[in-house]
């Protein structure tokens, strides 16, 4: 009797086909929609009460909207952060996008030597071009800067397990990585440099204090277990006040004296003097670091370098060649799409066409140019949205992406107070437009920072805001 009563409500549970008919056409693959419907109906069967049919359909439409929004798609970045990690970091140059289309849609000579007809070496052109660009003996590329650091540490700290008839030279078979406590940086997503290093099986030997590390601290830490010295550029924060840290030149001299490899994680990847872009702070370049005597330097391809996600390694030829021979290198190497986009970006850097690299171009836009665009946008919105409270403001923009933490650039904002909904609701509706328009709320106003919005997107901004105002 109890089972019969329990089964009565379940008879109200609609069939999958009924739900699909009610949902109608959907731009998501049908197997994904069917799976979502089945999982929702399974949850209903496990519950006590069965919702009304319309409620089930409405709930599923909301779930489909959330699923659709989670797909990778272009957005308009009005947040005022140029290299926004959550927004995909550096936008690619048109030449890089063209290369992706040409290489990705066809066969290519990825590992084929056109001169001999034999198997070729992946990334040989890029490696030579990067070495030339940065004044290095050699270069190689892996899929991101964290991978570059893992590969370097793995190589210098690994133990091959073979018996050694003679005592090991300093650094051979050792496992300790000497690093300043003031450089144990945390990067995006909660990952920390120390944890990344230890994931290779190496041991950290922290030296100095958080704010003050001397050359003697490094010298005293070096012993038979020392495999390498690692310096990490504090590219996503800065310290001031009672602070001291030895230069790369000083550490290089010590490393040579002790016959210990010395590597530096530079992070941000500024190739030319960043001051040329109108940014006040100096950012060390790979060329400068290599001239200081560092054995290997690594940095990101998708930050100030302006290319795709990649970990670029430069330095002494014998070390780079050894990294390329590591079995781990194959697990970390770049695919053809990354190499294609990186190749186009390197060519632009070599030709000094930084204006064609979007990240660097956005940093150089003048405030007058931004203000002229803002005036045009506000004029059109005033006509299409009568009664809308809209104004032009002055603000600052950040480089972002874990680079230039002290620097900010003057910028121009469009500031809106909606009349038909709250500011929070207004921002939410714009996030659901096509393409999504992302801004921020400050002083009870919705704001768009024009430094991170491309001029060709101004029309889309006007359309999105006009559509939301009409609702």
BALUMTI-7113 format. One record per residue (C-alpha): x, y, z; residue number from 1. Coordinates in steps of 0.02 Angstrom, whole numbers. Layout:
N
+--------+--------+--------+-----+
|     px |     py |     pz | num |
+--------+--------+--------+-----+
|      X |      Y |      Z | NUM |
...
+--------+--------+--------+-----+
This chain:
471
+--------+--------+--------+-----+
|     px |     py |     pz | num |
+--------+--------+--------+-----+
|      0 |      0 |      0 |   1 |
|    142 |    118 |     48 |   2 |
|    232 |     82 |   -116 |   3 |
|     73 |    118 |   -214 |   4 |
|     52 |    287 |   -128 |   5 |
|    235 |    327 |   -157 |   6 |
|    224 |    284 |   -341 |   7 |
|     72 |    395 |   -373 |   8 |
|    169 |    560 |   -382 |   9 |
|    300 |    481 |   -493 |  10 |
|    169 |    454 |   -627 |  11 |
|    167 |    643 |   -644 |  12 |
|    351 |    646 |   -693 |  13 |
|    355 |    689 |   -879 |  14 |
|    449 |    588 |  -1007 |  15 |
|    614 |    650 |  -1078 |  16 |
|    534 |    676 |  -1249 |  17 |
|    398 |    787 |  -1173 |  18 |
|    528 |    899 |  -1094 |  19 |
|    630 |    909 |  -1254 |  20 |
|    476 |    957 |  -1354 |  21 |
|    435 |   1094 |  -1229 |  22 |
|    613 |   1162 |  -1232 |  23 |
|    610 |   1175 |  -1421 |  24 |
|    762 |   1216 |  -1526 |  25 |
|    926 |   1239 |  -1432 |  26 |
|   1097 |   1294 |  -1495 |  27 |
|   1185 |   1166 |  -1384 |  28 |
|   1224 |    989 |  -1446 |  29 |
|   1072 |    877 |  -1421 |  30 |
|   1166 |    744 |  -1318 |  31 |
|   1211 |    879 |  -1191 |  32 |
|   1030 |    938 |  -1179 |  33 |
|    964 |    759 |  -1162 |  34 |
|   1091 |    721 |  -1026 |  35 |
|   1041 |    877 |   -929 |  36 |
|    856 |    831 |   -941 |  37 |
|    887 |    652 |   -883 |  38 |
|    990 |    708 |   -734 |  39 |
|    856 |    832 |   -682 |  40 |
|    719 |    701 |   -695 |  41 |
|    826 |    581 |   -595 |  42 |
|    837 |    711 |   -455 |  43 |
|    648 |    731 |   -459 |  44 |
|    622 |    542 |   -443 |  45 |
|    731 |    541 |   -288 |  46 |
|    631 |    684 |   -208 |  47 |
|    465 |    674 |   -119 |  48 |
|    369 |    806 |   -214 |  49 |
|    356 |    821 |   -404 |  50 |
|    359 |   1000 |   -470 |  51 |
|    235 |   1061 |   -598 |  52 |
|    280 |   1029 |   -780 |  53 |
|    304 |   1215 |   -816 |  54 |
|    418 |   1231 |   -666 |  55 |
|    526 |   1087 |   -727 |  56 |
|    542 |   1163 |   -900 |  57 |
|    580 |   1336 |   -830 |  58 |
|    713 |   1263 |   -715 |  59 |
|    794 |   1171 |   -860 |  60 |
|    794 |   1327 |   -968 |  61 |
|    890 |   1415 |   -830 |  62 |
|   1013 |   1271 |   -820 |  63 |
|   1037 |   1276 |  -1009 |  64 |
|   1072 |   1462 |  -1000 |  65 |
|   1205 |   1432 |   -866 |  66 |
|   1281 |   1292 |   -970 |  67 |
|   1281 |   1400 |  -1126 |  68 |
|   1365 |   1542 |  -1031 |  69 |
|   1504 |   1425 |   -974 |  70 |
|   1560 |   1390 |  -1152 |  71 |
|   1718 |   1480 |  -1209 |  72 |
|   1662 |   1636 |  -1302 |  73 |
|   1723 |   1813 |  -1340 |  74 |
|   1679 |   1952 |  -1218 |  75 |
|   1702 |   2141 |  -1211 |  76 |
|   1821 |   2187 |  -1071 |  77 |
|   1771 |   2351 |   -990 |  78 |
|   1855 |   2309 |   -824 |  79 |
|   2010 |   2415 |   -856 |  80 |
|   2135 |   2273 |   -835 |  81 |
|   2234 |   2248 |   -995 |  82 |
|   2307 |   2074 |   -962 |  83 |
|   2157 |   2000 |   -871 |  84 |
|   2192 |   1821 |   -819 |  85 |
|   2007 |   1780 |   -804 |  86 |
|   1977 |   1849 |   -978 |  87 |
|   2113 |   1749 |  -1066 |  88 |
|   2260 |   1867 |  -1037 |  89 |
|   2340 |   1937 |  -1195 |  90 |
|   2227 |   1956 |  -1348 |  91 |
|   2316 |   1890 |  -1502 |  92 |
|   2375 |   1997 |  -1647 |  93 |
|   2282 |   1984 |  -1812 |  94 |
|   2436 |   1902 |  -1887 |  95 |
|   2432 |   1769 |  -1751 |  96 |
|   2247 |   1736 |  -1781 |  97 |
|   2282 |   1720 |  -1967 |  98 |
|   2420 |   1597 |  -1930 |  99 |
|   2303 |   1494 |  -1820 | 100 |
|   2178 |   1483 |  -1962 | 101 |
|   2308 |   1437 |  -2092 | 102 |
|   2399 |   1307 |  -1988 | 103 |
|   2250 |   1239 |  -1892 | 104 |
|   2139 |   1208 |  -2044 | 105 |
|   2272 |   1123 |  -2149 | 106 |
|   2421 |   1006 |  -2139 | 107 |
|   2586 |   1087 |  -2095 | 108 |
|   2772 |   1051 |  -2085 | 109 |
|   2764 |   1039 |  -1895 | 110 |
|   2897 |    902 |  -1888 | 111 |
|   2945 |    887 |  -2070 | 112 |
|   3103 |    953 |  -2154 | 113 |
|   3053 |   1025 |  -2323 | 114 |
|   3235 |   1032 |  -2380 | 115 |
|   3278 |    849 |  -2352 | 116 |
|   3108 |    766 |  -2350 | 117 |
|   3150 |    687 |  -2182 | 118 |
|   3077 |    709 |  -2010 | 119 |
|   3111 |    885 |  -1945 | 120 |
|   3126 |    967 |  -1774 | 121 |
|   2972 |   1045 |  -1697 | 122 |
|   2986 |   1231 |  -1662 | 123 |
|   3160 |   1254 |  -1736 | 124 |
|   3117 |   1421 |  -1818 | 125 |
|   3040 |   1492 |  -1658 | 126 |
|   3186 |   1435 |  -1551 | 127 |
|   3311 |   1522 |  -1665 | 128 |
|   3204 |   1679 |  -1680 | 129 |
|   3179 |   1693 |  -1492 | 130 |
|   3365 |   1674 |  -1460 | 131 |
|   3401 |   1812 |  -1586 | 132 |
|   3265 |   1925 |  -1514 | 133 |
|   3331 |   1913 |  -1336 | 134 |
|   3517 |   1895 |  -1368 | 135 |
|   3524 |   1717 |  -1299 | 136 |
|   3633 |   1570 |  -1347 | 137 |
|   3479 |   1460 |  -1366 | 138 |
|   3293 |   1453 |  -1331 | 139 |
|   3153 |   1327 |  -1312 | 140 |
|   2966 |   1334 |  -1278 | 141 |
|   2844 |   1235 |  -1170 | 142 |
|   2659 |   1259 |  -1137 | 143 |
|   2668 |   1390 |   -997 | 144 |
|   2790 |   1473 |   -878 | 145 |
|   2749 |   1357 |   -733 | 146 |
|   2793 |   1211 |   -847 | 147 |
|   2956 |   1298 |   -893 | 148 |
|   3000 |   1313 |   -709 | 149 |
|   2953 |   1131 |   -676 | 150 |
|   3062 |   1073 |   -821 | 151 |
|   3212 |   1175 |   -763 | 152 |
|   3200 |   1118 |   -582 | 153 |
|   3168 |    938 |   -633 | 154 |
|   3323 |    936 |   -742 | 155 |
|   3442 |   1005 |   -611 | 156 |
|   3374 |    909 |   -462 | 157 |
|   3334 |    737 |   -536 | 158 |
|   3427 |    584 |   -476 | 159 |
|   3463 |    455 |   -610 | 160 |
|   3491 |    316 |   -484 | 161 |
|   3658 |    261 |   -558 | 162 |
|   3802 |    220 |   -442 | 163 |
|   3942 |    347 |   -447 | 164 |
|   4118 |    278 |   -425 | 165 |
|   4180 |    451 |   -376 | 166 |
|   4101 |    582 |   -261 | 167 |
|   3973 |    685 |   -354 | 168 |
|   4019 |    858 |   -410 | 169 |
|   3926 |    996 |   -321 | 170 |
|   3751 |   1001 |   -397 | 171 |
|   3754 |    823 |   -466 | 172 |
|   3626 |    708 |   -387 | 173 |
|   3578 |    850 |   -269 | 174 |
|   3400 |    901 |   -234 | 175 |
|   3398 |   1070 |   -147 | 176 |
|   3342 |   1230 |   -233 | 177 |
|   3404 |   1387 |   -146 | 178 |
|   3278 |   1529 |   -152 | 179 |
|   3248 |   1690 |    -54 | 180 |
|   3099 |   1691 |     63 | 181 |
|   3050 |   1858 |    -12 | 182 |
|   3025 |   1774 |   -181 | 183 |
|   2907 |   1632 |   -133 | 184 |
|   2773 |   1709 |   -242 | 185 |
|   2593 |   1652 |   -253 | 186 |
|   2524 |   1657 |   -429 | 187 |
|   2345 |   1646 |   -494 | 188 |
|   2228 |   1510 |   -435 | 189 |
|   2315 |   1495 |   -266 | 190 |
|   2469 |   1408 |   -336 | 191 |
|   2633 |   1450 |   -252 | 192 |
|   2808 |   1445 |   -323 | 193 |
|   2868 |   1338 |   -179 | 194 |
|   2732 |   1208 |   -210 | 195 |
|   2770 |   1204 |   -396 | 196 |
|   2955 |   1173 |   -359 | 197 |
|   2918 |   1039 |   -230 | 198 |
|   2801 |    951 |   -352 | 199 |
|   2957 |    902 |   -449 | 200 |
|   3025 |    810 |   -297 | 201 |
|   3151 |    947 |   -259 | 202 |
|   3179 |   1020 |    -86 | 203 |
|   3168 |   1205 |    -51 | 204 |
|   3310 |   1287 |     43 | 205 |
|   3238 |   1455 |     95 | 206 |
|   3363 |   1592 |    136 | 207 |
|   3352 |   1765 |    210 | 208 |
|   3198 |   1850 |    280 | 209 |
|   3038 |   1904 |    194 | 210 |
|   3101 |   2080 |    168 | 211 |
|   3290 |   2062 |    174 | 212 |
|   3404 |   1933 |     91 | 213 |
|   3591 |   1958 |     73 | 214 |
|   3721 |   1876 |    -37 | 215 |
|   3795 |   1794 |    118 | 216 |
|   3627 |   1709 |    148 | 217 |
|   3645 |   1624 |    -21 | 218 |
|   3828 |   1581 |      7 | 219 |
|   3797 |   1502 |    176 | 220 |
|   3653 |   1396 |    109 | 221 |
|   3754 |   1316 |    -31 | 222 |
|   3817 |   1142 |     12 | 223 |
|   3834 |    965 |    -58 | 224 |
|   3644 |    949 |    -75 | 225 |
|   3624 |   1109 |   -175 | 226 |
|   3564 |   1079 |   -353 | 227 |
|   3532 |   1258 |   -411 | 228 |
|   3492 |   1436 |   -361 | 229 |
|   3323 |   1504 |   -414 | 230 |
|   3276 |   1687 |   -419 | 231 |
|   3093 |   1734 |   -446 | 232 |
|   3051 |   1908 |   -506 | 233 |
|   2918 |   1988 |   -396 | 234 |
|   2813 |   2036 |   -546 | 235 |
|   2643 |   2031 |   -461 | 236 |
|   2685 |   2127 |   -301 | 237 |
|   2817 |   2245 |   -233 | 238 |
|   2900 |   2280 |    -66 | 239 |
|   2964 |   2446 |     -3 | 240 |
|   3044 |   2511 |    155 | 241 |
|   3175 |   2407 |    246 | 242 |
|   3208 |   2294 |     97 | 243 |
|   3367 |   2219 |     26 | 244 |
|   3401 |   2090 |   -109 | 245 |
|   3560 |   2051 |   -206 | 246 |
|   3560 |   2085 |   -392 | 247 |
|   3561 |   1951 |   -525 | 248 |
|   3742 |   1997 |   -564 | 249 |
|   3797 |   1964 |   -385 | 250 |
|   3706 |   1798 |   -374 | 251 |
|   3775 |   1748 |   -545 | 252 |
|   3953 |   1778 |   -487 | 253 |
|   3922 |   1674 |   -330 | 254 |
|   3842 |   1533 |   -433 | 255 |
|   3991 |   1527 |   -551 | 256 |
|   4112 |   1522 |   -406 | 257 |
|   4018 |   1379 |   -325 | 258 |
|   3985 |   1291 |   -492 | 259 |
|   3798 |   1295 |   -462 | 260 |
|   3670 |   1326 |   -601 | 261 |
|   3572 |   1488 |   -581 | 262 |
|   3399 |   1513 |   -658 | 263 |
|   3280 |   1660 |   -648 | 264 |
|   3091 |   1657 |   -672 | 265 |
|   3056 |   1827 |   -748 | 266 |
|   2869 |   1799 |   -768 | 267 |
|   2803 |   1950 |   -863 | 268 |
|   2900 |   1939 |  -1026 | 269 |
|   2935 |   2121 |  -1068 | 270 |
|   3050 |   2116 |  -1219 | 271 |
|   3085 |   2302 |  -1240 | 272 |
|   3100 |   2438 |  -1109 | 273 |
|   2923 |   2456 |  -1043 | 274 |
|   2953 |   2643 |  -1018 | 275 |
|   2936 |   2663 |  -1207 | 276 |
|   2751 |   2620 |  -1187 | 277 |
|   2721 |   2762 |  -1065 | 278 |
|   2730 |   2652 |   -909 | 279 |
|   2831 |   2731 |   -770 | 280 |
|   2906 |   2576 |   -688 | 281 |
|   3052 |   2482 |   -761 | 282 |
|   3028 |   2297 |   -795 | 283 |
|   3185 |   2191 |   -820 | 284 |
|   3196 |   2112 |   -992 | 285 |
|   3263 |   1938 |  -1033 | 286 |
|   3409 |   2020 |  -1124 | 287 |
|   3459 |   2117 |   -968 | 288 |
|   3446 |   1963 |   -858 | 289 |
|   3550 |   1855 |   -975 | 290 |
|   3685 |   1989 |   -982 | 291 |
|   3695 |   1980 |   -792 | 292 |
|   3761 |   1802 |   -807 | 293 |
|   3604 |   1699 |   -771 | 294 |
|   3614 |   1524 |   -846 | 295 |
|   3430 |   1510 |   -888 | 296 |
|   3284 |   1631 |   -886 | 297 |
|   3100 |   1590 |   -915 | 298 |
|   2945 |   1699 |   -941 | 299 |
|   2766 |   1691 |  -1003 | 300 |
|   2716 |   1710 |  -1185 | 301 |
|   2543 |   1779 |  -1148 | 302 |
|   2584 |   1927 |  -1037 | 303 |
|   2688 |   2077 |  -1094 | 304 |
|   2758 |   1973 |  -1236 | 305 |
|   2583 |   1982 |  -1311 | 306 |
|   2568 |   1806 |  -1379 | 307 |
|   2483 |   1641 |  -1337 | 308 |
|   2503 |   1546 |  -1173 | 309 |
|   2680 |   1478 |  -1175 | 310 |
|   2833 |   1460 |  -1065 | 311 |
|   2987 |   1530 |  -1151 | 312 |
|   3158 |   1473 |  -1091 | 313 |
|   3319 |   1561 |  -1141 | 314 |
|   3499 |   1536 |  -1093 | 315 |
|   3659 |   1438 |  -1115 | 316 |
|   3656 |   1319 |  -1261 | 317 |
|   3709 |   1163 |  -1165 | 318 |
|   3573 |   1187 |  -1035 | 319 |
|   3436 |   1221 |  -1163 | 320 |
|   3490 |   1069 |  -1265 | 321 |
|   3483 |    963 |  -1107 | 322 |
|   3307 |   1024 |  -1070 | 323 |
|   3251 |    977 |  -1245 | 324 |
|   3316 |    800 |  -1216 | 325 |
|   3218 |    777 |  -1055 | 326 |
|   3078 |    647 |  -1068 | 327 |
|   2969 |    771 |   -971 | 328 |
|   2991 |    897 |  -1113 | 329 |
|   2876 |    794 |  -1224 | 330 |
|   2736 |    806 |  -1096 | 331 |
|   2758 |    994 |  -1085 | 332 |
|   2790 |   1040 |  -1267 | 333 |
|   2679 |   1158 |  -1367 | 334 |
|   2558 |   1100 |  -1501 | 335 |
|   2550 |   1168 |  -1678 | 336 |
|   2421 |   1304 |  -1636 | 337 |
|   2526 |   1377 |  -1496 | 338 |
|   2681 |   1373 |  -1605 | 339 |
|   2589 |   1455 |  -1750 | 340 |
|   2526 |   1600 |  -1644 | 341 |
|   2693 |   1617 |  -1556 | 342 |
|   2787 |   1618 |  -1721 | 343 |
|   2681 |   1763 |  -1785 | 344 |
|   2705 |   1859 |  -1622 | 345 |
|   2894 |   1833 |  -1623 | 346 |
|   2902 |   1898 |  -1802 | 347 |
|   2809 |   2056 |  -1749 | 348 |
|   2928 |   2079 |  -1603 | 349 |
|   3080 |   2058 |  -1716 | 350 |
|   3010 |   2183 |  -1841 | 351 |
|   2972 |   2303 |  -1696 | 352 |
|   2789 |   2308 |  -1746 | 353 |
|   2728 |   2323 |  -1567 | 354 |
|   2580 |   2429 |  -1623 | 355 |
|   2511 |   2271 |  -1704 | 356 |
|   2518 |   2174 |  -1539 | 357 |
|   2352 |   2212 |  -1451 | 358 |
|   2417 |   2208 |  -1272 | 359 |
|   2556 |   2332 |  -1309 | 360 |
|   2441 |   2439 |  -1417 | 361 |
|   2312 |   2455 |  -1277 | 362 |
|   2448 |   2515 |  -1158 | 363 |
|   2496 |   2655 |  -1279 | 364 |
|   2325 |   2731 |  -1317 | 365 |
|   2318 |   2914 |  -1267 | 366 |
|   2188 |   2982 |  -1147 | 367 |
|   2130 |   3106 |  -1280 | 368 |
|   2090 |   2964 |  -1399 | 369 |
|   1992 |   2874 |  -1264 | 370 |
|   1895 |   3032 |  -1220 | 371 |
|   1846 |   3060 |  -1403 | 372 |
|   1778 |   2882 |  -1414 | 373 |
|   1684 |   2904 |  -1250 | 374 |
|   1601 |   3063 |  -1314 | 375 |
|   1543 |   2975 |  -1473 | 376 |
|   1473 |   2827 |  -1375 | 377 |
|   1382 |   2937 |  -1250 | 378 |
|   1308 |   3044 |  -1390 | 379 |
|   1234 |   2891 |  -1476 | 380 |
|   1170 |   2816 |  -1315 | 381 |
|   1086 |   2979 |  -1267 | 382 |
|    988 |   2972 |  -1430 | 383 |
|    943 |   2787 |  -1422 | 384 |
|    906 |   2785 |  -1234 | 385 |
|    817 |   2948 |  -1185 | 386 |
|    820 |   2976 |   -999 | 387 |
|    975 |   2869 |   -970 | 388 |
|   1094 |   2948 |   -846 | 389 |
|   1263 |   2935 |   -931 | 390 |
|   1425 |   3029 |   -905 | 391 |
|   1609 |   3024 |   -948 | 392 |
|   1729 |   2997 |   -805 | 393 |
|   1915 |   2987 |   -775 | 394 |
|   1994 |   2833 |   -699 | 395 |
|   2149 |   2723 |   -704 | 396 |
|   2187 |   2558 |   -788 | 397 |
|   2301 |   2418 |   -732 | 398 |
|   2417 |   2310 |   -835 | 399 |
|   2364 |   2154 |   -739 | 400 |
|   2414 |   1974 |   -770 | 401 |
|   2541 |   1976 |   -629 | 402 |
|   2643 |   2116 |   -709 | 403 |
|   2692 |   2294 |   -662 | 404 |
|   2606 |   2297 |   -491 | 405 |
|   2651 |   2478 |   -456 | 406 |
|   2598 |   2547 |   -624 | 407 |
|   2431 |   2621 |   -674 | 408 |
|   2382 |   2718 |   -829 | 409 |
|   2259 |   2860 |   -843 | 410 |
|   2099 |   2808 |   -929 | 411 |
|   1922 |   2862 |   -970 | 412 |
|   1761 |   2782 |   -911 | 413 |
|   1581 |   2783 |   -967 | 414 |
|   1472 |   2792 |   -811 | 415 |
|   1289 |   2742 |   -811 | 416 |
|   1147 |   2750 |   -684 | 417 |
|   1006 |   2642 |   -756 | 418 |
|    826 |   2699 |   -736 | 419 |
|    734 |   2535 |   -765 | 420 |
|    827 |   2421 |   -643 | 421 |
|    960 |   2419 |   -508 | 422 |
|   1144 |   2441 |   -551 | 423 |
|   1177 |   2259 |   -503 | 424 |
|   1037 |   2196 |   -615 | 425 |
|   1097 |   2309 |   -756 | 426 |
|   1273 |   2235 |   -747 | 427 |
|   1199 |   2059 |   -745 | 428 |
|   1095 |   2092 |   -901 | 429 |
|   1247 |   2158 |   -994 | 430 |
|   1343 |   2001 |   -947 | 431 |
|   1206 |   1902 |  -1034 | 432 |
|   1211 |   2003 |  -1194 | 433 |
|   1294 |   1940 |  -1353 | 434 |
|   1439 |   1962 |  -1339 | 435 |
|   1442 |   1982 |  -1149 | 436 |
|   1488 |   2159 |  -1095 | 437 |
|   1588 |   2161 |   -932 | 438 |
|   1609 |   2317 |   -827 | 439 |
|   1614 |   2354 |   -641 | 440 |
|   1512 |   2446 |   -509 | 441 |
|   1583 |   2592 |   -409 | 442 |
|   1496 |   2736 |   -319 | 443 |
|   1326 |   2662 |   -364 | 444 |
|   1365 |   2676 |   -549 | 445 |
|   1400 |   2549 |   -684 | 446 |
|   1566 |   2590 |   -766 | 447 |
|   1656 |   2538 |   -925 | 448 |
|   1842 |   2575 |   -938 | 449 |
|   1879 |   2614 |  -1120 | 450 |
|   2065 |   2572 |  -1114 | 451 |
|   2024 |   2386 |  -1123 | 452 |
|   1885 |   2401 |  -1253 | 453 |
|   1944 |   2394 |  -1433 | 454 |
|   1882 |   2536 |  -1546 | 455 |
|   1798 |   2411 |  -1662 | 456 |
|   1691 |   2355 |  -1514 | 457 |
|   1615 |   2527 |  -1482 | 458 |
|   1464 |   2486 |  -1590 | 459 |
|   1433 |   2325 |  -1495 | 460 |
|   1441 |   2421 |  -1331 | 461 |
|   1307 |   2540 |  -1393 | 462 |
|   1196 |   2397 |  -1453 | 463 |
|   1211 |   2300 |  -1289 | 464 |
|   1170 |   2450 |  -1178 | 465 |
|   1028 |   2506 |  -1291 | 466 |
|    951 |   2333 |  -1289 | 467 |
|    958 |   2321 |  -1099 | 468 |
|    883 |   2495 |  -1079 | 469 |
|    735 |   2449 |  -1190 | 470 |
|    691 |   2297 |  -1083 | 471 |
+--------+--------+--------+-----+
